[in-house]
Each structure stands twice: as structure tokens, then as C-alpha cells.
């Protein structure tokens, strides 16, 4: 495939190359090496062949972390959620990237190899695959709520991609736009349920509530007033006697805007 890419002509010979691994690759020294999964050999060969052109990529899902457990003496999982939503170097996802960076240094001797976080996200509603990864989290009522999905997505957007004194990832790819169905198994990491949806799962709860009041005065009786609301606005326009008014509101949201128009004889 690399040779096919390079045959396309000038510029393609420098395109970054990668192969994506899951968290299980971290279970070796420095990476997994078994007859069924020769990840260490693969990465050694890629490093030798492509050098700095190679990006080391990993998918990290706190949602599937097998180390998550119920809170003490209960079937709640607040501690697991808190750690999953922690974007400090000690949080679930960032600490996994710290470990990945440390293992890359063992492999190459470098502290700044190109590192990509190629998938991360949170499922709501519960992914069908969660029970197989962590039965306790599958049985925790608030683990797969839209509120937690919202907070995780917000955390990724606001994270500065730093890992303390260790160099953070060069790119992050959030998973995903819409829910997926893999061989009949439902996973609900999408920001929307299906491609037919016009709004995201968390839109109503996520948008801030604001109230804006604007007063417009026309110069003469019968003045014409036009009001246009931005996306998500609900708008009310009132014209005084004889006034002609035109109001346009864009896609729905939870922002309320009231505009009152008073027409005064000149």
C-alpha cells in the first residue's frame, strides 16, 4: 500500500504513515509480542523502514477500561466516571497516553515521536459491547448517560493535549459522528443517533440558556421592521399600529430572544 501511494507522484512520498493499535498493545515490554500478535516486531520494522514518517497511533477508551469498578458497597460508579472525565495527566485517558509515550521511548530512544490518539469517545446509551469488557459498568445506571457523554466530549474539546512534562499527542480523532452497528452489535458513541437526525443527542441540554431583549423604534407610523434571529433563537416581534413586520428564525435551540418594536408618529 505504501508503494501504491508513492506511485501517485510528487508529495505522496512524504505522507505520514500509521497503523492503529488498541490498549492491549501496552501489555508487553515495551509492547505485546506473541505468535498471535507480534506488535513489537511490527513497530520495530516500521520504525526502521519509515523513521520520522511513521506516526505511532493508539485508541484509548476510558469507557471500556477493565480497571473500572463499582464504588465501595454499592452499584454506583461515580469514582470511575470521575476518573474517566479527568483530563489531567492522572486521568484515565491521559495516563494511558503517558504510558504509551514512555513505551515509545523504550522502543525508539526518542521523547518526541509523532503520536496520534486515533479514537476516543463515550457511548450513550450503553454499548452492547460494554458487558463483555466490564460487567460492573454495564450494570451501573449512570455510566452511559447522555450527560456523561456530553461531559466527556466537552472535556476532549477543552483539553490542551498536554501530559505534564511528557510530550502529548500530535493529533486527536474523536469517535464518532453517528452511532454504529458492527456485525449486528450496537455501539452508541455518535454525537447523533443516525445520519437522518438534524440535531445531536445532547443539543437541548448542552446549549446555554440566555435571554436577550432588544428595543427598536421606527421613525414614523406604519414603519417596516425586519427581525432575523440567529440559529437556535426563538424570537417574538411586536409592531405598533400599522407597522409591517417580518421575522425569520433559524434552526431550533434553547435560546430565547424577545424583540419589541415600537412605532412613533414623526
Beta strands, then each sheet from edge to edge (+ up, - down):
strand 1: 17-21
strand 2: 54-59
strand 3: 115-120
strand 4: 171-174
strand 5: 180-182
strand 6: 185-187
strand 7: 211-218
strand 8: 224-228
strand 9: 233-238
strand 10: 244-248
strand 11: 255-263
sheet 1: 1+ 2+ 3+ 4+
sheet 2: 5+ 6-
sheet 3: 7+ 11+ 9+
sheet 4: 8+ 10+
end
